[in-house]
Amino acid sequence: MADEYEIRRFRAADKGAPDYPWGTDWIRAVGFGFHDSRRNDEFVDKLMAMYRADNRELTGVYQTGEVAPHSLGAEIPVATFGTLRKNLNIGYGRQLEAQLVTAVTVRGTHRRQGLLRRMMAEDLAAAKADGLAVAALTASEGSIYGRFGYGVATFERTVKVDTGPRFRLRHTATGTVEIADRKVLLDLAPQVFEGVHRLTPGSIVRQEAYRQTVSGTCGRDGAEDESIKCALHYDAAGSVDGYVSYKFAGWDTKPYTIELVDLVAATDAAYLELWQFLGSIDLTGRVSWADAPVDDPLTWALEDPRCIESSDQRDMLWLRILDTGKALSARHYSADGSLVLGVSDGLGFAGGTFILDVTGGSARVTEAPAGSRPELSLDVAELGSIYLGAVCPVTLASAGRITEHALGAALKARLMFAVERAPHCLTHF
Ligand SMILES: CC(C)(COP(=O)(O)OP(=O)(O)OC[C@H]1O[C@@H](n2cnc3c(N)ncnc32)[C@H](O)[C@@H]1OP(=O)(O)O)[C@@H](O)C(=O)NCCC(=O)NCCS
């Protein structure tokens, strides 16, 4: 990167503090990068308060010389990069703190000059120096992040569910569902999500924005979103263990459709019973959901699984292993055995040959002596892909992404890395 740029890192400041405008300019630059309409001051203040709640670190790249006359001022960063740290469920309820990367933008007139590469390399190095074993992100395009060692680790899909007469579930309700004021989710949403998070491999603790959005407190334009409705699920003892936040798509959308904003259920029964509720909403014949799991119990609970029209199955969470020994030791494994993994890492954080010895599901990880021959060779991106059990090593071997030096080693990895239930990440960041 030429000297014409300077990188600055800062935390969101309190309103009124002298450096508060650093953050507001940064937020405006992010909005520009994602083609958003210009946000008003009130909305920016709300976002900044959420950033403070998450203790985000904001990175901006600034022009150091004279900016072109009439163009955006030097105080508006030409590139942005945000991070926050939250726990990732790595299976069997185990948690690993992850460096979450978000708000990555480079102004079109400054692109392809290595700004992203520099911000990413510096950030990953800092996260590793702080002792973190993984970083994660969600990607706008599939071609950007593999080169930095990120691999696709979970998936999601969009579903449209026919809730007309065909919609019947093989499930006898054990709890109840009631409508609530959307605002109760400000408090309830994080509590219910906590249960889901503990249960679900691949889940990431949610950032502050979620409770604000799902409760309609901060809509897409920053104002209250009065279109949001909310239903709660109560277990047999009367505790709330699930909720759905939703909108009616309007009388111009046919069939009349309920659009899910968020569906969070901490038990299998709550999940199915919230779907029973959604299927019973009068005057509507369809429910659409953009964050649905790929391996979905709803499919198997429906008497007619073709009620689900599934589309746009896509990558969701991308994982970047920063410390192979630490990440492998942190996991609980579904099968015992020994596996020698040869990991390559172009950025030099996590490469080496590692012996993974698993007994009773617990791992002992050692660096293999020089010259050892691995049973599987893979790039750190593929290690990120198989780490949460959602991507099959045998398939990656078929694709030429993993090399199997010992027959059956990919299948052994598949069995060992399997997790206790289908991984799914309900946290976009
Ligand atoms: C994606 C984006 C951040 C890239 O920034 P950039 O500063 O131009 O990237 P760099 O110059 O550091 O490029 C790094 C490498 O990534 C490659 N690359 C960058 N963007 C790419 C893209 N969209 N598709 C494929 N490759 C891409 C570059 O060719 C370069 O490859 P190399 O190092 O192997 O030669 C920028 O184009 C952008 O802001 N896009 C719009 C917002 C967005 O999509 N953000 C991502 C949110 S998840």
The ligand as a Tripos MOL2 file, in Angstrom:
@<TRIPOS>MOLECULE
LIG
   48    50     1     0     0
SMALL
NO_CHARGES

@<TRIPOS>ATOM
      1 C1        -14.5310   -6.6530   -1.7870 C.3       1 LIG1
      2 C2        -13.6900   -5.4090   -1.5140 C.3       1 LIG1
      3 C3        -13.7200   -5.1430   -0.0140 C.3       1 LIG1
      4 C4        -12.2400   -5.6790   -1.9780 C.3       1 LIG1
      5 O1        -11.3760   -4.6090   -1.5870 O.3       1 LIG1
      6 P1        -10.0020   -4.2640   -2.3400 P.3       1 LIG1
      7 O2         -9.2730   -3.2920   -1.4890 O.co2     1 LIG1
      8 O3        -10.2720   -3.9050   -3.7370 O.co2     1 LIG1
      9 O4         -9.2230   -5.6570   -2.2950 O.3       1 LIG1
     10 P2         -7.6360   -5.8270   -2.4280 P.3       1 LIG1
     11 O5         -7.1070   -4.8240   -3.4020 O.co2     1 LIG1
     12 O6         -6.9910   -5.8520   -1.1010 O.co2     1 LIG1
     13 O7         -7.6010   -7.2640   -3.0660 O.3       1 LIG1
     14 C5         -7.1950   -8.4020   -2.3740 C.3       1 LIG1
     15 C6         -7.3520   -9.5830   -3.2870 C.3       1 LIG1
     16 O8         -8.7470   -9.9170   -3.3820 O.3       1 LIG1
     17 C7         -9.1480   -9.9270   -4.7490 C.3       1 LIG1
     18 N1        -10.5360   -9.4340   -4.7700 N.ar      1 LIG1
     19 C8        -10.9870   -8.3170   -4.1880 C.ar      1 LIG1
     20 N2        -12.3020   -8.2160   -4.3520 N.ar      1 LIG1
     21 C9        -12.6950   -9.2860   -5.0480 C.ar      1 LIG1
     22 C10       -13.9550   -9.7250   -5.5140 C.ar      1 LIG1
     23 N3        -15.0770   -9.0270   -5.3080 N.pl3     1 LIG1
     24 N4        -13.9970  -10.8780   -6.1930 N.ar      1 LIG1
     25 C11       -12.8640  -11.6000   -6.4220 C.ar      1 LIG1
     26 N5        -11.6540  -11.2230   -5.9830 N.ar      1 LIG1
     27 C12       -11.5780  -10.0690   -5.3010 C.ar      1 LIG1
     28 C13        -8.1640   -9.0430   -5.4510 C.3       1 LIG1
     29 O9         -8.0890   -9.3710   -6.8080 O.3       1 LIG1
     30 C14        -6.8900   -9.3520   -4.6890 C.3       1 LIG1
     31 O10        -6.3820  -10.6010   -5.1170 O.3       1 LIG1
     32 P3         -4.8170  -10.9380   -5.0170 P.3       1 LIG1
     33 O11        -4.3240  -10.3390   -3.7210 O.co2     1 LIG1
     34 O12        -4.7990  -12.3990   -5.0460 O.co2     1 LIG1
     35 O13        -4.2260  -10.2550   -6.1870 O.co2     1 LIG1
     36 C15       -14.2430   -4.1730   -2.2570 C.3       1 LIG1
     37 O14       -14.2840   -4.4450   -3.6100 O.3       1 LIG1
     38 C16       -15.6320   -3.7140   -1.7970 C.2       1 LIG1
     39 O15       -15.7450   -2.8480   -0.9590 O.2       1 LIG1
     40 N6        -16.7280   -4.2600   -2.3650 N.am      1 LIG1
     41 C17       -18.0930   -3.8370   -2.0070 C.3       1 LIG1
     42 C18       -18.5040   -4.1930   -0.5820 C.3       1 LIG1
     43 C19       -18.3380   -5.6590   -0.2820 C.2       1 LIG1
     44 O16       -18.6790   -6.5190   -1.0630 O.2       1 LIG1
     45 N7        -17.7700   -5.9510    0.8920 N.am      1 LIG1
     46 C20       -17.5740   -7.2850    1.3500 C.3       1 LIG1
     47 C21       -18.5480   -7.5040    2.4610 C.3       1 LIG1
     48 S1        -18.5130   -9.1330    3.0340 S.3       1 LIG1
@<TRIPOS>BOND
     1     1     2 1
     2     2     3 1
     3     2     4 1
     4     2    36 1
     5     4     5 1
     6     5     6 1
     7     6     7 2
     8     6     8 1
     9     6     9 1
    10     9    10 1
    11    10    11 2
    12    10    12 1
    13    10    13 1
    14    13    14 1
    15    14    15 1
    16    15    16 1
    17    15    30 1
    18    16    17 1
    19    17    18 1
    20    17    28 1
    21    18    19 ar
    22    18    27 ar
    23    19    20 ar
    24    20    21 ar
    25    21    22 ar
    26    21    27 ar
    27    22    23 1
    28    22    24 ar
    29    24    25 ar
    30    25    26 ar
    31    26    27 ar
    32    28    29 1
    33    28    30 1
    34    30    31 1
    35    31    32 1
    36    32    33 2
    37    32    34 1
    38    32    35 1
    39    36    37 1
    40    36    38 1
    41    38    39 2
    42    38    40 1
    43    40    41 1
    44    41    42 1
    45    42    43 1
    46    43    44 2
    47    43    45 1
    48    45    46 1
    49    46    47 1
    50    47    48 1
@<TRIPOS>SUBSTRUCTURE
     1 LIG1         1 GROUP 0 **** ****
